[in-house]
Amino acid sequence: MKEQPHNATQWQGTTDGLPWMHRALICVLGMVPVGVVYAIAAVFVVPFYILGRRQGYLVQYRFFRQAFGFGAFKAFRYACLNHLRFAQVIIDRFAVYGGRKFTFDVEGRADYDELAHGESGFVQVFSHAGNYELAGYELRQPRKRLYALLFRDGSQTIMDNRASVFAPNGVEMVFVQPDMSHIFLLSNVVRDGNIASIPGDRIFGSRKFVECQFMGSPARFPLGPFRLAAVRQAPIVAIFVMKESWTSYRIFVRRLDSSDQGQKPTALGLAQQFADNLEDVVRRYPEQWFNYFDFWQNENNGI
């Protein structure tokens, strides 16, 4: 376990756009094919972010050049494709708010159902790869409530629509608090036999992290979700929801278990397993890891 300075992460967790834009997009997606909106985003929105907000583009470009070893043109193409995929998954979220349905193919559903129907609570850890929010609509189950840790988005339209879609699916939002009190709330969630859903690739204001090998270099992952599972001796699963086509997603459920020869799982071992699973998914879907800040935070580590 290590500590980092407060300014080490630049990620803020908010969605761009004004409330009227969000409401208009929801209305449009309720009436026109989603592919039409994809096309509009590809022509107008994606170039704006690539040209006008180059920091995110440059992070992705360096990522493909250095982590994947792509040549300059291929790295440029994948960085642009990454922005296009990101626009599509955001559009898909708004499409759900407008009543659209997507199909899901779940790998590991039996493991998830076993935990969901068991007596003990568990930790569900996710990343900003793919479209995790959609997991809350497909992996719903009647016996447990899921408490999802989120930054409070600046758009009230988004927060209201999330709440209206989450509620029938047994999902409640827990917001990151400056005093870190959300950690104790989520610990009680697991204690009471429910599900704590926590991001595994964002440090969320905490100064504590674990260093894991990821994509060939050491990277910082939040300690919180993995220590919670280790201290509570609770099961922990990694969930990845990856876009396969305009109308379909594939959900990967990966059970994490760092125990060895009867020893209790450790936070570091669980974090490294999560990093390994994230790397596997990112290598399979290289354009769907939506990271737009210096994740490695170390100019000398090769990424």
N, C-alpha and C positions, 0 to 999 in steps of 0.2 A: 504494500500500500504506500502511495506517495501523495504529496500535495502539490497543487499548482497555483500560480498567481490567479487572482480573480479575472484578469483580462485575457486569459489564455484562449478562450473560445470567442469567436465572433458571431456565432449563430444565434439568432433571436427568436425563431419559431413563429413568425407572423406571416400572414398571407397578404400579398400586394392587392391594391385596388380599393376603390371606394364602395361603400355599402350599396349604392344604387347600381353599380356595375355588377356586384355579386347577385343582387335580386334580378337584374335583367338577364344575366347568364342562366340562372335557374329557370326563368320563364322560357327563354329560348330553347333550352335543352329539353323542356317538356313538350316542345312542338316540332322541332326539326331533328333530322338524323344527326347523331353525334359526329359522324364523319365530316359533315359540313362545318361544324365548329372546329374540329381538328384542322381542317384546311385553312380556315380563317386564322387560327393561331399560328400555323406554319408560315403563312405569308406575312403577317403583320406583327404578331407578338414575339415569336422566337427571334427574329432578326433584331428587334429592339433590345432584348436582353443580351444577345451576343455582342452587339455593337455598343449599346449604351451602358451596359453594366458588365464590363469586361472582367471584373475580378472573378466572378463565378465561372465564366468561360475559361479564363486562364488556369484556374485551379483544375478544371476538368482536362484541359489540354495537357498540362504537365502530368496529370495522373495517367493518362493514356500513353504518353511518351515514356514515362519512367517506370511505372508499375507494370505495364503491359509490353513495353518495348516497341510500340508502334512507331512507324515513320511519321514524318511531319504531316503529310496529307491524310493518312489514315487517322492520326490523332485528331486532326481538325474535323474530319468527317464524324468521328465518334463523339466529339465534344458537341457538335451541332445536333447529332442524333439524341444525345443525352438531354439537351434542352427541349427538343421536340417531345421526347417521351415524358419529360416532367410536365410539360403543358398538357399532354394527354391525360396523365393520371390526375392532375388537378381538375381538368374538365370532367373526368369520370366521377370525382367526388361530388361536384355540383350536379352532375346528371342524376346521381342517387338522390340528392335532395329534391330533385324535380320529379322523382318517381321512376327513373329508369332502372332496369334490372340487368345484371351481368351474370354470366355462368361461371362456376368455380369447379376446378378439379383439385381435390385435396389429397396430398400425399402425407400419410401419417394420421389420418382421421381417427383410426382405432386408438392410437396412443392418446389423442386429445380427448376423445369420448370417455376413455377409462378414467382420466384425471377429472374431467368435468362431472362424472357421475360418482366419484369417490367422496369420502368424508372430509379429507384434508384440503386446505386451501393450497394454491400454488402460484408461482410467479410466471408470468408470460412476458418474455423480453422480445423486443422488436428493434428494427433498424429503419433508417430512411432509405431503404432499397425497396423499389416497387411501390405498392399502394396499401400500406398496412391498415389504414382506416377501414377498408372494405372487409377486413377479417371480422370485424364486429358484427357484420350483417350475415355472414355465412356460418361462423362458428358459434352461433348463439345456442344456448342450452338452458333448460328450465331450472336446474337445481342450484346454480350459483350465480351471483352477480359479479360482473367484471368492472373493476375500477381502473380507469385509464388515466395515467399521469400525462398531463398536457401543459404546455405554455398557454396562457390565456391569450387567444388570438385577438388582434386589434379590431377585427370586424365583428360587430354584434350580429350581423346577418349570418355569418358562418357559425358563430356560437349557438344561435337560436336554432339553426337548421340541424346542426350536430345533435343538439339536445333532443329535438323532435324525432330524429331518426334513431338515435341511440336508445331512448327510453323504452320503446317496445321490444328491444332486443336485450334488455337486462344490462345495459351499459351505463355507468355513471362516470362523469368526468371529475377528476381530481386535478387541481391546478397547482403548479409549482409556487411555493411560498418563499419569500425572502428569508424567513427564519428557519427554513427547511423542515417545518412541521409536517409537510406532506409525507416525510419518511415514516414518522410514527403512525400516521393514519394508514399508510399502506401495510405497515407491519401488523396492525390490528385487522386489516382486511384478510391477510393470510391466516392469522390466528383464528379468525371467525369462520374459516372454511370457504372463503371466496377467492377471487382471482385478482391479483395485482398486475396490471399491465404497465410495463416501464420500458422506455427506450434504452437500448444497450450501446448506442453509438453517440450519445450526447451527454455531456457532464451536468447540464441543467443547473449551473450555479454552484455546485458543490466543489470544494477544493480537493476532494479526495478522488483518486483514480488508481487504476491498475494498469501496468504496462504489459502489453501483449504483442506477440509477433502477428503482423497483419500485412498481407501483400508484400512480404519480403523485408519489412522494416518494423522497428518497434513503434507502437502507437498507443495512445492513451484511451482507455475505456472507463466508463463510470464504475465506481466500486459498488454503488448502492444496490442495484438489483441482485447482484451476485452475493453480496454479503447478507442481504435479506434472506435469500434462499438458504445460504449456508448456516446462518444463525438459527433460523426457524426450522432447519432440516426439512425444508419444503421442496417438493418437486419443482423443476423449472424447465420450461420449454421455450425454444426460439421459434418465432413465427415469421415467415417471409411470404408476401403476397405479390407475385410477379405477373406483369401484364403479358399475355400471350397473343392476343388479337384485339381488334376493336371492341369485342363484346365478351371476352373471356379472360380469366385469370387462373393461375396455378398457385395454390397455397402449399407451402412446405412447413410441416410441423416437425421440429427436431428436438428430441428429448436430450437434455444436458445432464451429465452425471460424471463428476470428477473423482468419485470414490475409487479407491484402489486397495484391493485385498482387505476389504472390510473397514477401511478408514473412512471417516466422514468427508463429504465433499468440502472443498475449500473455495473461497471466493475467487482466488487467483485461477484455480483450475477450471472453475465454471466460466470465468471471463475468457480464458484462452479457448475453451471449447466454442463459446459463442463467436469469438473472432475467427476461428477456423471455419465454422459454418457460414458466417457472413462472407468470408473470402470465397468459399465454394460457390455461393449464390452469385456474388459479384463477377466471378470468372465465367459463370454460365450466362449471366445477363449483364454484360459490362456497361451497357448504356443506361441501366436502371438503378445505379447508386447515386442518389441525388445529394451529393456533398459539395457545397460551394464555399467552404472555408478551409484553412490549412489544418486538416485533420491530424497530420503527423506533428506539426508545430516544431519541426526541427530541420533546419536547412541542411544539416550534415548527414541525415540518415538516408538520402537517396531518393526520397519521394517529394 
